[in-house]
């Protein structure tokens, strides 16, 4: 009778697990194109951000990412916070956006990435915008994730027009990508956008032309364990010979999306 009882116990356990899965709510759907368009068209966005829209194509970027309400996102090399704020508006108040930057050199400049993000957070609150909280993170690129999120606590990582800088800055890119892999939940997304370099240049022109070869970025990220999902062509411009310093016109840029299996 023991084998029969054992099989019955296994079946009962499996049914309990399935019941638990059935009770677990499905994740929210990605924002529709109409919802994304409304985020970008918000009347309270700053003139400076609107001026960047023509080059950065934010609606296409948010569509490409597949932003969902309630996400926990990390915007690496957040800079002035252009992308961070777009993510916060798209994700909404149920989520959070961490804007990472390297610790400022001493003496610190009057305006840093952290102060820029704080100003954006204050403005969003003052205007009663239903956005995710913007949280500044000052950590080295080799260790870019807050400890509380460093082990599977993030849904989305974005790195927009800055992967190339890791070349001339001497960042350990393998360690950086491994840290992001560890921090992302299974199914979490990693999106990189950057200025396209010519074939064979790798990351050698990072400090001169501010470009990086697309194949190098993909190879390095996949080496950390990520699976390639898609490439976006919304920033492509075949008229760019890719031999001038960026940003420039015409400008050819690539967008790559990866997932943590």
N, C-alpha and C positions, 0 to 999 in steps of 0.2 A: 504493500500500500504506500510505502514511502515515496517511490517515484511519482505516483499519481498525485499525492499530496503536494510534492515539490512543484510539479507542473501547475497545479491549481494556484499555489502561492505566487509563482512567477506571473501567471495570467492576471491575478488580482493586482499585483504590483504594477504591471504594465497598464492596466485600466486606470489605476490611480494617477499615473504619470500623464496619460492621455487626457484625463479629466482636468488635471492641472493646466495642461497646455491649452485646453479649450477655454478655460477661465481667463487665461492671460490675454489682455487686450492687444489687438494688432497695432503695430506702429502707425502713426498718422501717414497719410499719403503725401507725396511730394507736392509742393505748391503748384497750382495750375499756371499756365502761361498768363492768364488774366490776373491772377493774384501777384505774380512776379512783376507784371507791368505796373500794377498799382503801387508796389513797393518802390520801384524806380521813379515813378511819377509823383511821389509824395511831395506836396507843395512846400513842406518845411525843410527839405534837404537843402544844404548850403549851395550858394552859387559856385564855390570852388569845386565841390563834388560834381555838380552838374556839368561843369566845364570839362571834367575828366571823362564823363560818360561816353563822349564820341569816340575816344580812343580805347576805353576799357570795356565797352559793351556789357554793362552790368546785367541786363536782362538775359542775354545769351549765357553769361557765366552762371547765373543762378539756376537757369534751366538746365544747363549742362551738369551742374553739381547734383541737382535733384534735392534741393533743400527741403527739409520737413520741419513743421512746427515742433518745438520742444527739444530740438537737438542740443547737445553739448558740443561746442565747436572750439577749435584752437586755430587762430589765424597767426601763422608763423611770420616773423619779420613784419609786424603789423604797421610799422611806420606811423604815418599820420592817421591811420584808422579808416581809410576809405572803404576797404573791403570789410573790415570788422563791423562797421556800422551797417552796411548793406546786409550782412549776415544776421545781425541783431534784429533788424527790421523784419527780415524774412522768417526768422526762427520764432519770434514772438516771446512774450513774457514767461512762458513755461520753460524756456531753455536758458542757455548762457553762452556768451562768447568771450573767450580768453584771447587777448591780444598780446602775443609774445614779442619781446625785443631783448637784445643783449643788454646787460647792465651798462649804463653810460660810463664813459671814461671820466676820470677825475682831472680837473673839476668838471662837474656835470654841466652841460649847456642849460640855458634857461628853459628851453622847450625840448622835451624828450617825447618819445613815443608814449610813455606813461602819462605825461601831462596832456598830450593830445587826446588820448582815449578818455581821460577824466573829463575833459571839456566836452567831448561828444556825449558822454554819459549824462553829464549835468544838463546839457541842452535837450536831450531826448526826454529826460524826466520833466524838465520845465515845460516842454511842449506837450506833455502827456501822450507821448507816442508809445503804443503798445509793443515795445521792443524787448528783446532779451537784455539782461544786464551785461554791460561791457566791463570786463575785469582785466586790468593790466598785469602782465607777468614779465618780470625782468629776470631772465635766466639765460645762461649760455646756450648756444645752439646745440651743443652736444648733449645738453640736458634740458630740453625746452619745455617740459611738461610739469605743471605743479604736482607735488608729491601725491596729493589727494586723488589725482586723476591718472597717475602714471601707470597704473596696472588695469587697463581695460575700462577706463572711465570716460572715453571720448567717442563721439559718433562721427565727427568730421574734422579733418585737418585741411587747411588751405595754405598754399605758399605761392603768392602771386608776384611775379617779376623779381624774384630774389634768389632762386636756387643758384643762378650763375654767380652771385656774389660770394658764395661759399668757396669758390675757387681761389680768388685773390685774397680772401680773408683767412685762408688756411683752416677752414672748418673741417673736422673729421666727419665727412658726409656719411660714411658707413655707420658710424655710431649714432649720428643724428637720425638716420632712417630706421635703425633698429629701435631707438627710443620711441619713435612714432608708432611703429608696429606694435610694440608692447602696450602703448597707451590706448590704441584704438580697440573698440569692442569688435568681436567677430562680425563681419559684415560692415564695419566702419569704413568710411571713404577717405581717400587721400587725393587731393586735387592740386596739381602743379601747373602754373601758367608761367611762361617765360619767353624772352626774346630769342628767336631762332638763330643759331649759328650755322655756318657752312659745314658740309660733310667733311669729316676728318679733323675738325678743329677742337673737338671735345669741349673742355672747359678752359682752354688756353687763352681765350680772348675775354675772359670774365672781367678783368680789370681795365681793359682798353675799349673794346666795343660793347661791353655789357651784354654779351650773348653767350649761349651755351648750345651745344649740339643736342638735339632732341633724343637721339638714340642713346647718348650717354646717360641722360636723366632716366630714361626708361630702364636701362640696364642696371643702374645703381639701385633704383627703388625695387625692382624685381629681385635683386640679390638679397634684399632684406626680408623677403618672404611675401611681398605683396603680389597680387594678381592684377594684371592689366585689364581694364574694363573697356575704355573707350578713349578716342582722341577727338577733340573738338576742333572744327575748322573756322570758327566764327571770328578769329583774329588773324587768319591767314591773309597774306598779300603777296602773290607771286611776283609782283613788280619790284619787291625789295631784293637787291642783290646781296644783302646780308653782309656787307663789307663796311658799314658805317656804324658809328657809335649810336646806341639807343638811349632815350627814345628819339626817333627820327621819323620822317615821312618820306617814302612809304615804310611801313613797319610790318614785318612778318613775325608772328608769334604763335606758339603752339599751346594747347591745353591738353593735359593728360589726366585721366581718372583711374585710380587704382582702388582695390578693395582688400581689406585684411580677411583672408579666408577663415 
